[in-house]
Amino acid sequence: MTVDNQAQITKDLQAKKVTITRHFKAPVEEVWNAWTQSGLLDQWWAPKPYKAETKSMRFEEGGQWLYAMVSPDNSKMWCKVEYKKIDPQNSFEASDMFCDEDGNKSGDFPSMQWKNVFESVETGTKVTVEISFASEEDLKKIMEMGFESGFTAALGNLDELLDKKG
């Protein structure tokens, strides 16, 4: 059985939602760890030539991940993920927002609600990411900022990281 490693991205403006499905040729535990451990996230989360740099992370319900997307000229765009619900090795839900380096939310950019589901399949792991927005305008703004190409590139980075482990 062949696996399509390309990200499948579906936008539903009326529902204010984007759904991304992606297969990885690695067991759920490895893929889960790559999404939930800062040392691994820093290796793949940012699309090249950017890099992710964690300032702090507590992966637990009520915890958060504060990180920067660092450009080649070393400028930083700060983001914060607040973990809401975690079902280990299966799924987690979180709020994702732009912020300052101290984690104070920026009103300039929309926030997003993420639900990530990890499923064991014959060929490895299927990850489904459902991102909800407060409005159609917020969804459109994130897409205009290059989310689709950036996230697709980051998922390709994750493939490379998992290949090194395998």
C-alpha positions in Angstrom: 0.0 0.0 0.0 1.4 3.4 -1.0 0.9 6.4 1.2 0.3 9.9 0.0 2.7 12.0 2.1 1.3 15.3 0.8 -0.7 17.4 3.2 -4.4 17.4 2.3 -5.8 20.9 3.1 -9.5 21.7 3.1 -10.8 25.2 3.8 -14.4 25.7 4.9 -15.0 29.4 5.1 -18.6 29.1 6.2 -17.6 26.8 9.1 -14.5 29.1 9.7 -12.3 26.0 9.7 -9.2 24.5 8.0 -8.5 20.8 8.1 -5.1 19.4 7.3 -4.5 15.6 7.0 -1.0 14.2 6.7 0.5 10.7 6.8 3.9 9.9 8.4 5.9 6.7 8.0 6.6 6.4 11.7 4.8 5.0 14.7 2.3 7.2 16.7 4.7 7.5 19.7 7.4 9.1 17.5 5.0 11.5 15.7 3.3 12.4 19.0 6.7 13.1 20.7 7.7 15.4 17.7 4.5 17.5 18.3 4.8 17.6 22.1 8.5 18.0 23.0 10.2 21.4 22.5 13.6 19.9 21.6 11.9 18.1 18.7 9.5 20.9 17.7 12.4 23.3 17.4 13.9 21.0 14.7 10.8 21.0 12.4 8.1 23.5 13.3 9.4 26.5 11.2 9.5 26.4 7.4 13.1 26.8 6.2 15.0 29.1 6.2 13.2 30.1 9.4 13.7 28.2 12.6 11.7 27.7 15.8 13.2 28.6 19.1 11.4 27.6 22.3 11.5 30.0 25.3 9.5 27.8 27.6 7.1 24.8 27.3 4.9 22.8 29.7 3.0 20.2 27.7 0.1 19.6 30.1 -3.5 20.8 30.4 -3.3 24.5 31.4 0.3 24.6 30.2 1.8 26.5 27.3 4.5 26.7 24.7 6.1 30.1 24.1 8.3 30.2 21.1 9.7 32.4 18.3 9.8 32.0 14.6 13.3 33.3 13.9 14.1 34.6 10.4 17.5 34.4 8.6 18.2 38.0 9.7 17.4 36.9 13.3 14.2 38.9 13.7 11.6 37.1 15.9 7.9 36.6 15.6 6.6 35.3 18.9 3.8 32.8 19.3 2.1 31.1 22.2 0.2 27.8 22.4 -2.1 27.2 25.4 -2.9 23.5 25.9 -6.5 22.9 26.8 -7.1 19.2 26.6 -4.7 16.3 26.2 -5.4 12.6 25.5 -1.9 11.2 25.4 -0.9 9.5 22.1 -4.3 10.3 20.7 -5.1 14.0 20.6 -4.6 17.4 22.0 -6.5 20.7 21.8 -4.9 24.1 22.1 -5.3 27.9 21.4 -2.6 29.3 19.2 -1.8 33.1 19.1 0.7 35.6 18.2 2.2 37.4 21.2 5.2 39.4 22.5 8.3 37.7 24.0 6.6 37.6 27.4 3.5 35.8 26.0 1.1 38.8 26.0 -1.3 38.3 23.1 -1.0 40.5 20.1 -4.3 42.1 18.9 -2.8 42.5 15.4 -3.2 38.9 14.4 -6.1 36.3 14.8 -5.9 33.5 17.3 -6.7 29.9 16.3 -8.1 26.8 18.0 -6.3 23.6 17.1 -7.4 20.0 17.5 -4.7 17.5 16.6 -5.6 13.8 16.3 -3.0 11.0 15.9 -4.2 7.7 14.4 -2.1 4.5 14.0 -2.5 3.2 10.4 -0.9 0.3 8.5 1.8 2.6 7.1 2.5 4.6 10.2 0.6 7.6 11.6 -2.2 9.7 10.2 -2.4 13.2 11.7 -5.5 15.3 11.3 -5.3 18.9 12.4 -8.5 20.9 12.6 -8.1 24.7 13.0 -11.0 26.8 13.9 -11.2 30.6 13.7 -13.5 33.2 15.2 -14.5 34.6 11.8 -14.0 34.0 8.0 -11.9 37.2 8.0 -9.5 35.7 10.5 -9.2 32.5 8.5 -8.5 34.5 5.3 -5.9 36.7 7.1 -3.9 33.6 8.3 -4.1 32.1 4.8 -2.9 35.5 3.3 0.1 35.4 5.7 1.2 32.2 4.0 0.0 29.6 6.4 -0.7 26.9 3.8 2.7 26.9 2.2 4.5 27.4 5.5 2.7 24.6 7.4 3.1 22.3 4.4 6.9 23.0 4.4 7.1 22.4 8.2 5.3 19.1 7.8 8.0 18.2 5.2 10.6 19.1 7.8 8.9 16.6 10.2 9.2 13.9 7.6 13.0 14.6 7.4 13.3 14.4 11.2 11.3 11.2 11.5 13.4 9.7 8.6 16.6 10.4 10.6 15.1 8.6 13.7 14.0 5.6 11.6 
